[in-house]
């Protein structure tokens, strides 16, 4: 299935997760979008506009009594994880090198 809305091509889109309700009535599709803030907003607008098309395609491809409602949500966990790694690297580079203190072992006999 291919979404033909030009707005969806503004950023590179990856589906990271799909959360389907227990009654199979609702599908939350989490997407990660690579691009700047404007490209992400434009891509999300295109995906939200294409939700009906995606639902119709799902209905034609899977056999369920009722096709789930489709909602697209932006998943920013990859960006948050990348930011955390960057912060940890920054903290690590700011720390002074470990100082070692020589320990002498004496025996009292």
DSSP file (Angstrom, degrees, kcal/mol; ACC not computed):
  #  RESIDUE AA STRUCTURE BP1 BP2  ACC     N-H-->O    O-->H-N    N-H-->O    O-->H-N    TCO  KAPPA ALPHA  PHI   PSI    X-CA   Y-CA   Z-CA
    1    1 A X              0   0    0      0, 0.0     2,-0.4     0, 0.0    53,-0.0   0.000 360.0 360.0 360.0 135.9    0.0    0.0    0.0
    2    2 A X        -     0   0    0      2,-0.0     2,-0.5     0, 0.0     0, 0.0  -0.990 360.0-140.1-129.7 128.9    1.4    3.4   -0.9
    3    3 A X        -     0   0    0     -2,-0.4    44,-0.0     1,-0.1    47,-0.0  -0.767  11.1-163.1 -86.5 124.8    0.0    6.7    0.3
    4    4 A X        +     0   0    0     -2,-0.5     2,-0.3     4,-0.0    -1,-0.1   0.468  48.1 121.2 -91.4  -1.8    0.1    9.2   -2.6
    5    5 A X    >>  -     0   0    0      1,-0.2     3,-1.3    41,-0.1     4,-0.6  -0.474  59.8-143.3 -64.7 123.4   -0.2   12.4   -0.5
    6    6 A X  G >4 S+     0   0    0     -2,-0.3     3,-0.8     1,-0.3     4,-0.2   0.773  95.9  67.3 -61.1 -27.0    2.9   14.5   -1.2
    7    7 A X  G >4 S+     0   0    0      1,-0.3     3,-1.4     2,-0.2     4,-0.3   0.819  92.0  60.6 -64.3 -29.5    3.0   15.7    2.4
    8    8 A X  G X4 S+     0   0    0     -3,-1.3     3,-0.7     1,-0.3    -1,-0.3   0.781  98.3  58.5 -69.8 -25.2    3.9   12.2    3.5
    9    9 A X  G << S+     0   0    0     -3,-0.8    -1,-0.3    -4,-0.6    -2,-0.2   0.471  80.4  88.8 -81.1  -1.4    7.1   12.3    1.4
   10   10 A X  G <  S+     0   0    0     -3,-1.4     2,-0.3    -4,-0.2    -1,-0.2   0.818  99.8  20.2 -67.1 -30.2    8.3   15.4    3.3
   11   11 A X  S <  S-     0   0    0     -3,-0.7     2,-0.5    -4,-0.3    24,-0.2  -0.948  91.5 -98.9-135.7 156.7   10.1   13.2    5.9
   12   12 A X  E     -A   34   0A   0     22,-1.7    22,-2.8    -2,-0.3     2,-0.4  -0.655  44.6-153.5 -77.8 125.5   11.2    9.6    5.9
   13   13 A X  E     +A   33   0A   0     -2,-0.5     2,-0.4    20,-0.2    20,-0.2  -0.853  17.8 179.1-110.2 133.3    8.6    7.6    7.8
   14   14 A X  E     -A   32   0A   0     18,-2.4    18,-3.1    -2,-0.4     2,-0.6  -0.999  27.5-131.9-128.3 132.4    9.0    4.3    9.7
   15   15 A X  E     +A   31   0A   0     -2,-0.4    16,-0.3    16,-0.2     3,-0.1  -0.748  27.6 176.5 -80.8 120.6    6.3    2.5   11.5
   16   16 A X  E     -     0   0A   0     14,-2.4     2,-0.3    -2,-0.6    15,-0.2   0.717  59.7  -7.6 -99.2 -25.5    7.7    1.7   15.0
   17   17 A X  E     -A   30   0A   0     13,-1.4    13,-3.0     2,-0.0     2,-0.4  -0.978  49.5-149.2-166.0 154.1    4.7    0.1   16.6
   18   18 A X  E     -A   29   0A   0     -2,-0.3     2,-0.6    11,-0.2    11,-0.2  -0.991  11.3-161.6-131.7 125.4    1.0   -0.7   16.2
   19   19 A X  E     -A   28   0A   0      9,-3.0     9,-2.9    -2,-0.4     2,-0.5  -0.928   9.5-169.0-109.7 112.0   -1.2   -0.9   19.3
   20   20 A X  E     -A   27   0A   0     -2,-0.6     7,-0.2     7,-0.2    -2,-0.0  -0.876  22.7-120.6-104.6 129.0   -4.5   -2.7   18.5
   21   21 A X    >   -     0   0    0      5,-2.6     3,-1.8    -2,-0.5    -1,-0.0  -0.209  26.3-109.6 -65.1 159.2   -7.3   -2.5   21.1
   22   22 A X  T 3  S+     0   0    0      1,-0.3    -1,-0.1     2,-0.1    -2,-0.0   0.828 120.9  49.4 -60.5 -33.3   -8.6   -5.8   22.6
   23   23 A X  T 3  S-     0   0    0      3,-0.0    -1,-0.3     1,-0.0    -2,-0.1   0.388 110.0-124.3 -88.0   5.3  -11.8   -5.5   20.7
   24   24 A X  S <  S+     0   0    0     -3,-1.8    -2,-0.1     2,-0.2    42,-0.1   0.723  80.5 115.5  61.9  24.6  -10.0   -4.8   17.4
   25   25 A X        +     0   0    0      1,-0.2    44,-3.2    43,-0.1     2,-0.4   0.678  69.1  42.4 -95.1 -20.6  -11.9   -1.6   17.0
   26   26 A X  E     - b   0  69A   0     42,-0.3    -5,-2.6     2,-0.0     2,-0.5  -0.990  58.0-169.2-135.4 134.2   -9.0    0.9   17.2
   27   27 A X  E     -Ab  20  70A   0     42,-3.4    44,-2.4    -2,-0.4     2,-0.7  -0.976   5.8-163.1-123.2 118.6   -5.4    0.8   15.8
   28   28 A X  E     -Ab  19  71A   0     -9,-2.9    -9,-3.0    -2,-0.5     2,-0.6  -0.900  10.6-161.0 -99.6 118.3   -2.9    3.3   17.0
   29   29 A X  E     -Ab  18  72A   0     42,-3.3    44,-2.8    -2,-0.7     2,-0.5  -0.889   3.2-154.6-105.1 116.0    0.0    3.4   14.5
   30   30 A X  E     -Ab  17  73A   0    -13,-3.0   -14,-2.4    -2,-0.6   -13,-1.4  -0.776  15.3-172.9 -93.1 129.5    3.2    4.9   15.9
   31   31 A X  E     -Ab  15  74A   0     42,-2.6    44,-3.7    -2,-0.5     2,-0.5  -0.943  19.2-147.9-125.5 144.3    5.5    6.4   13.3
   32   32 A X  E     -A   14   0A   0    -18,-3.1   -18,-2.4    -2,-0.4     2,-0.5  -0.937  18.9-159.9-106.6 131.8    9.0    7.8   13.5
   33   33 A X  E     -A   13   0A   0     -2,-0.5     2,-0.6    42,-0.2   -20,-0.2  -0.954   6.5-151.1-120.1 124.2    9.7   10.6   11.1
   34   34 A X  E     +A   12   0A   0    -22,-2.8   -22,-1.7    -2,-0.5     2,-0.3  -0.824  57.0  67.3 -93.6 124.8   13.2   11.7   10.0
   35   35 A X  S    S-     0   0    0     -2,-0.6   -24,-0.1   -24,-0.2    -2,-0.1  -0.903  84.4 -52.5 154.4 179.5   13.4   15.3    9.1
   36   36 A X     >  -     0   0    0     -2,-0.3     4,-2.4     1,-0.1     5,-0.2  -0.187  62.7 -91.4 -77.7 177.3   13.2   18.8   10.5
   37   37 A X  H  > S+     0   0    0      1,-0.2     4,-2.2     2,-0.2     5,-0.2   0.880 126.0  48.5 -59.3 -42.2   10.3   20.1   12.5
   38   38 A X  H  > S+     0   0    0      1,-0.2     4,-2.5     2,-0.2    -1,-0.2   0.908 111.1  49.9 -66.0 -41.9    8.4   21.5    9.5
   39   39 A X  H  > S+     0   0    0      1,-0.2     4,-2.5     2,-0.2    -2,-0.2   0.885 110.8  50.6 -64.1 -38.0    8.8   18.2    7.6
   40   40 A X  H  X S+     0   0    0     -4,-2.4     4,-2.6     2,-0.2    -2,-0.2   0.928 111.5  47.0 -65.3 -44.7    7.5   16.2   10.6
   41   41 A X  H  X S+     0   0    0     -4,-2.2     4,-2.1     2,-0.2    -2,-0.2   0.912 114.1  47.8 -63.4 -42.2    4.4   18.4   11.0
   42   42 A X  H  X S+     0   0    0     -4,-2.5     4,-2.1     2,-0.2    -1,-0.2   0.907 112.5  48.9 -65.2 -42.2    3.7   18.2    7.2
   43   43 A X  H  X S+     0   0    0     -4,-2.5     4,-2.5     2,-0.2    -2,-0.2   0.914 110.5  50.2 -64.8 -43.4    4.2   14.4    7.2
   44   44 A X  H  X S+     0   0    0     -4,-2.6     4,-2.6     1,-0.2    -1,-0.2   0.892 109.3  52.1 -62.6 -39.0    1.9   13.9   10.2
   45   45 A X  H  X S+     0   0    0     -4,-2.1     4,-2.0     1,-0.2    -1,-0.2   0.911 110.9  48.1 -62.5 -41.6   -0.8   16.1    8.5
   46   46 A X  H  X S+     0   0    0     -4,-2.1     4,-1.4     2,-0.2    -2,-0.2   0.899 112.1  48.7 -65.2 -41.2   -0.5   13.9    5.4
   47   47 A X  H  < S+     0   0    0     -4,-2.5     4,-0.4     2,-0.2    -2,-0.2   0.913 110.9  49.9 -65.7 -42.4   -0.7   10.7    7.5
   48   48 A X  H >< S+     0   0    0     -4,-2.6     3,-0.9     1,-0.2     4,-0.3   0.884 110.8  50.2 -63.9 -37.2   -3.8   11.9    9.4
   49   49 A X  H 3< S+     0   0    0     -4,-2.0     3,-0.4     1,-0.2     4,-0.3   0.802 110.8  50.4 -68.6 -28.0   -5.5   12.9    6.1
   50   50 A X  T 3X S+     0   0    0     -4,-1.4     4,-2.5     1,-0.2    -1,-0.2   0.392  78.9 101.2 -91.0   3.4   -4.7    9.4    4.7
   51   51 A X  H <> S+     0   0    0     -3,-0.9     4,-2.4    -4,-0.4    -1,-0.2   0.878  81.7  50.8 -57.8 -40.1   -6.1    7.5    7.8
   52   52 A X  H  > S+     0   0    0     -3,-0.4     4,-2.4    -4,-0.3    -1,-0.2   0.903 110.2  49.4 -64.0 -41.4   -9.4    6.7    5.9
   53   53 A X  H  > S+     0   0    0     -4,-0.3     4,-2.5     2,-0.2    -2,-0.2   0.923 111.4  49.0 -62.0 -45.2   -7.4    5.4    2.9
   54   54 A X  H  X S+     0   0    0     -4,-2.5     4,-2.5     1,-0.2    -2,-0.2   0.906 111.3  50.0 -63.0 -41.5   -5.3    3.2    5.2
   55   55 A X  H  X S+     0   0    0     -4,-2.4     4,-2.5    -5,-0.2    -1,-0.2   0.921 110.5  49.5 -62.5 -44.0   -8.4    1.9    7.0
   56   56 A X  H  X S+     0   0    0     -4,-2.4     4,-1.6     2,-0.2    -2,-0.2   0.915 111.2  49.4 -62.2 -43.3  -10.0    1.1    3.6
   57   57 A X  H  X S+     0   0    0     -4,-2.5     4,-1.5     1,-0.2    -2,-0.2   0.910 110.7  50.3 -62.8 -42.5   -6.9   -0.8    2.4
   58   58 A X  H  X S+     0   0    0     -4,-2.5     4,-2.5     1,-0.2     3,-0.3   0.918 107.6  54.2 -60.4 -43.3   -6.8   -2.7    5.7
   59   59 A X  H  < S+     0   0    0     -4,-2.5    -1,-0.2     1,-0.2     5,-0.2   0.829 110.0  47.0 -60.9 -32.9  -10.4   -3.7    5.3
   60   60 A X  H  < S+     0   0    0     -4,-1.6    -1,-0.2    -5,-0.2    -2,-0.2   0.766 117.6  42.1 -78.7 -25.6   -9.7   -5.1    1.8
   61   61 A X  H  < S+     0   0    0     -4,-1.5     2,-0.3    -3,-0.3    -2,-0.2   0.732 112.8  47.4 -97.5 -24.4   -6.7   -7.0    2.9
   62   62 A X  S  < S-     0   0    0     -4,-2.5     2,-1.0    -5,-0.2    -1,-0.1  -0.897  76.0-127.8-120.3 151.2   -7.7   -8.5    6.2
   63   63 A X        +     0   0    0     -2,-0.3     2,-0.3    -3,-0.0    -4,-0.1  -0.804  48.9 139.0-102.7  99.3  -10.9  -10.4    7.1
   64   64 A X        -     0   0    0     -2,-1.0     3,-0.2    -5,-0.2    -2,-0.1  -0.952  59.5-122.3-131.7 154.2  -12.5   -8.9   10.2
   65   65 A X  S    S+     0   0    0     -2,-0.3     2,-0.4     1,-0.2    -1,-0.1   0.913 104.2  18.5 -60.9 -40.6  -16.1   -8.1   10.9
   66   66 A X  S    S-     0   0    0    -42,-0.1     2,-0.3    -3,-0.1    -1,-0.2  -0.997  81.7-127.8-135.5 132.0  -15.2   -4.5   11.4
   67   67 A X        -     0   0    0     -2,-0.4     3,-0.1    -3,-0.2   -12,-0.1  -0.602  36.8-110.5 -77.7 133.9  -12.1   -2.7   10.3
   68   68 A X        -     0   0    0     -2,-0.3   -42,-0.3     1,-0.1     2,-0.2  -0.271  27.2-107.7 -66.1 148.8  -10.4   -0.8   13.1
   69   69 A X  E     -b   26   0A   0    -44,-3.2   -42,-3.4     1,-0.0     2,-0.5  -0.568  38.6-137.6 -68.4 137.7  -10.3    3.0   13.2
   70   70 A X  E     +b   27   0A   0     -2,-0.2     2,-0.4   -44,-0.2   -42,-0.2  -0.879  24.8 177.0-108.8 130.5   -6.8    4.1   12.3
   71   71 A X  E     -b   28   0A   0    -44,-2.4   -42,-3.3    -2,-0.5     2,-0.5  -0.999  18.0-146.3-131.0 130.3   -4.9    6.9   14.2
   72   72 A X  E     -b   29   0A   0     -2,-0.4     2,-0.4   -44,-0.2   -42,-0.2  -0.827  18.3-177.2 -96.7 133.1   -1.3    7.9   13.5
   73   73 A X  E     -b   30   0A   0    -44,-2.8   -42,-2.6    -2,-0.5     2,-0.4  -0.987  28.3-117.0-129.6 139.5    0.8    9.1   16.4
   74   74 A X  E     -b   31   0A   0     -2,-0.4     2,-0.7   -44,-0.2   -42,-0.2  -0.607  22.1-152.0 -77.7 130.0    4.4   10.4   16.2
   75   75 A X        +     0   0    0    -44,-3.7     3,-0.3    -2,-0.4   -42,-0.2  -0.899  20.4 171.9-103.0 109.8    6.8    8.2   18.1
   76   76 A X     >  +     0   0    0     -2,-0.7     4,-2.4     1,-0.2     5,-0.2   0.195  46.9 108.0-102.5  16.0    9.7   10.4   19.4
   77   77 A X  H  > S+     0   0    0      1,-0.2     4,-2.6     2,-0.2     5,-0.2   0.852  76.5  54.3 -64.6 -34.1   11.3    7.6   21.5
   78   78 A X  H  > S+     0   0    0     -3,-0.3     4,-2.3     2,-0.2    -1,-0.2   0.919 110.7  45.9 -65.4 -41.7   14.2    7.2   19.0
   79   79 A X  H  > S+     0   0    0      2,-0.2     4,-2.5     1,-0.2    -2,-0.2   0.908 113.1  49.6 -66.1 -41.6   15.0   10.9   19.2
   80   80 A X  H  X S+     0   0    0     -4,-2.4     4,-2.4     2,-0.2    -2,-0.2   0.911 111.7  49.1 -64.0 -41.4   14.7   10.9   23.0
   81   81 A X  H  X S+     0   0    0     -4,-2.6     4,-2.3     2,-0.2    -2,-0.2   0.906 111.2  49.3 -63.0 -42.5   17.0    7.9   23.2
   82   82 A X  H  X S+     0   0    0     -4,-2.3     4,-2.2     1,-0.2    -2,-0.2   0.903 111.0  50.1 -63.6 -41.5   19.5    9.6   20.9
   83   83 A X  H  X S+     0   0    0     -4,-2.5     4,-2.6     2,-0.2    -2,-0.2   0.907 109.4  51.4 -63.8 -41.7   19.4   12.7   23.1
   84   84 A X  H  X S+     0   0    0     -4,-2.4     4,-2.7     2,-0.2    -2,-0.2   0.916 109.6  49.4 -61.9 -43.2   20.0   10.7   26.3
   85   85 A X  H  X S+     0   0    0     -4,-2.3     4,-2.4     2,-0.2    -1,-0.2   0.908 110.9  50.4 -61.8 -41.2   23.0    9.0   24.7
   86   86 A X  H  X S+     0   0    0     -4,-2.2     4,-2.3     2,-0.2    -2,-0.2   0.924 111.5  48.1 -61.9 -44.7   24.4   12.4   23.7
   87   87 A X  H  X S+     0   0    0     -4,-2.6     4,-2.5     2,-0.2    -2,-0.2   0.902 111.2  50.2 -63.8 -41.3   23.9   13.8   27.2
   88   88 A X  H  X S+     0   0    0     -4,-2.7     4,-2.4     2,-0.2    -1,-0.2   0.901 110.7  49.3 -64.2 -40.4   25.5   10.7   28.8
   89   89 A X  H  X S+     0   0    0     -4,-2.4     4,-2.2     2,-0.2    -2,-0.2   0.900 111.0  50.9 -62.7 -40.4   28.5   11.1   26.4
   90   90 A X  H  X S+     0   0    0     -4,-2.3     4,-1.4     2,-0.2    -2,-0.2   0.915 111.3  47.1 -63.7 -44.1   28.7   14.8   27.4
   91   91 A X  H  X S+     0   0    0     -4,-2.5     4,-1.2     1,-0.2    -2,-0.2   0.912 111.4  51.9 -63.4 -42.3   28.7   14.0   31.1
   92   92 A X  H  < S+     0   0    0     -4,-2.4     3,-0.3     1,-0.2    -2,-0.2   0.889 109.7  48.4 -62.9 -40.0   31.3   11.3   30.6
   93   93 A X  H  < S+     0   0    0     -4,-2.2    -1,-0.2     1,-0.2    -2,-0.2   0.768 110.2  52.9 -73.7 -24.4   33.6   13.7   28.7
   94   94 A X  H  < S+     0   0    0     -4,-1.4    -1,-0.2    -3,-0.2    -2,-0.2   0.688  89.4  95.1 -82.3 -19.0   33.2   16.4   31.4
   95   95 A X  S  < S-     0   0    0     -4,-1.2     3,-0.1    -3,-0.3     2,-0.0  -0.463  82.4-112.7 -73.9 142.4   34.1   14.1   34.3
   96   96 A X        -     0   0    0     -2,-0.1     3,-0.1     1,-0.1    -1,-0.1  -0.366  43.0 -89.6 -68.7 155.3   37.8   14.1   35.5
   97   97 A X        -     0   0    0      1,-0.1    -1,-0.1    -2,-0.0     2,-0.1  -0.302  53.9 -90.5 -62.1 149.5   39.7   11.0   34.9
   98   98 A X        -     0   0    0     -3,-0.1     2,-0.5     1,-0.1    -1,-0.1  -0.379  38.9-139.6 -62.8 134.6   39.6    8.4   37.7
   99   99 A X        -     0   0    0     -3,-0.1     2,-0.5    -2,-0.1    -1,-0.1  -0.824  11.9-150.5 -96.2 136.0   42.3    8.9   40.2
  100  100 A X        -     0   0    0     -2,-0.5     2,-0.6     2,-0.0    -2,-0.0  -0.906   2.8-156.4-108.2 134.6   43.9    5.8   41.5
  101  101 A X        -     0   0    0     -2,-0.5     2,-0.1     2,-0.0    -2,-0.0  -0.935  23.1-122.7-109.1 122.1   45.3    5.7   45.0
  102  102 A X        -     0   0    0     -2,-0.6     2,-0.5     1,-0.1    -2,-0.0  -0.416  24.2-153.4 -65.7 136.6   48.0    3.1   45.6
  103  103 A X        -     0   0    0     -2,-0.1     2,-0.5     2,-0.0    -1,-0.1  -0.945   2.5-154.4-113.3 125.7   47.1    0.7   48.4
  104  104 A X        -     0   0    0     -2,-0.5     2,-0.6     2,-0.0    -2,-0.0  -0.850   7.0-147.0-101.8 136.9   49.8   -0.9   50.3
  105  105 A X        +     0   0    0     -2,-0.5     2,-0.4     2,-0.0    -2,-0.0  -0.888  19.4 179.9-103.8 122.1   49.1   -4.2   52.0
  106  106 A X        -     0   0    0     -2,-0.6     2,-0.5     2,-0.0    -2,-0.0  -0.920  17.7-142.6-119.5 148.8   50.9   -4.9   55.2
  107  107 A X        -     0   0    0     -2,-0.4     2,-0.9     2,-0.0    -2,-0.0  -0.937   4.5-149.1-112.9 132.4   50.6   -7.9   57.4
  108  108 A X              0   0    0     -2,-0.5    -2,-0.0     1,-0.2     0, 0.0  -0.830 360.0 360.0 -99.1  98.8   50.7   -7.6   61.1
  109  109 A X              0   0    0     -2,-0.9    -1,-0.2     0, 0.0    -2,-0.0   0.377 360.0 360.0-122.3 360.0   52.3  -10.9   62.4
